[in-house]
Amino acid sequence: MLISESSTIVILLAACVGLLAMGVMLIFRLLARLSSIECLMAQNNSPSEATAVQQNSSETLQGGAFEAFLNEEPSRRKLSKSEQFAGYRRWRQENGLNWSNS
């Protein structure tokens, strides 16, 4: 029994529509999960807690973390730039401000 071209096209179109419908359903499920995660995050983070973390961070100080590094010990300002930056890299490593702590 031979399958005609028109029935082949109908079968392929039905398969494409089915896959497209599955894709749309997956997208809606992901969006629903994302919105629930956003709600959980909004409930857990109170505004006072977020501002306290921002104010305590040395990254948000005027001049940034490098300025905080220099202000900790005034003698660091007298060092050459290369020595300042080497010390700054060690300071960031010790304080856990680097992306990787390796």
N, C-alpha and C positions, 0 to 999 in steps of 0.2 A: 504494500500500500504506500503510495507516494504522497508526500506532504507537499501541498502546493505552496507557492511563494507567499500568497496572501495569508495563509495560516501561520507560516513561519514569522512573518512580520507581526501578526497579532500576538503570537507567543512572546516574541522579543519585547514588544511594547508593554505587555502585561508584566513581564519580568522587570523591566525598567521602572514602571510605575510602582511595583511592589517594593523594589529597592529604595526608590525615592521616598515612599511612605515610611519605610523603616528608618531612613536617615532623618526625616523630619521628626519622628517620634523620639529618636535618640537625642536630637538637639533640644527638644522640649524637656526631656528628662534631665539633661545636663543643666539647663537653665533653672529648673526647679531646685536642683541640688545646690547650685550656686547661690540662689536667692536664700535658701535656708541657711547656708553657711554664713552669708552676709548678715542675716538676722542674728545668728548666734554670736558673731563677732561684735555686732553693735550692742548686744546685751551685756557682753563680758567687759567691754571697754567703757568705763565711765569717763566723762570729760575731765574731771579733776585728776584722775589717774594718768591720763594721756599728757596733760600739761605738766604734771610733776616729772614725768620721765623726760620730757623735752627740756625742761629747765635744768635738770641735773646733768644732762649730757654735755660732755666737753666739746662735742661737735657743733653745738649751737651757740657757744660763747662767741662774743665779738672777736673776730680774728681767727676763729676756728680752733681746732685741736693743736695746731702748731703753736699758736699764741699761748694756749694753756700750758703747753710743754715748756715754752720759754719762761713763762711767769712762775712756774714751780721753783725754778732755781735761777736767779738772776745771772749767775756766772756763765750760764749757757749762751747768753747773748754775746759774750766776748769771744766765743769760739769762732773758727772759720765756718763758712757756709757748709762745706762738706762734712765737717765734724758735727755741726748742728743737725744736718739731715741724717747722718748715721745714728746719732743719739736719738733723734725723733723716731726713726724706724724701730730701734730697740724699745723705746718708750711705748710706741703703739703696740708692739708685740707683747710687752709685759702687761699692758692694760686691756688686752683683748679687743683692740679696735681694728685689727686687720681682718680681712675677709677670711683668710685661711690662717689658722694658728700653727702652721708647720714651720 
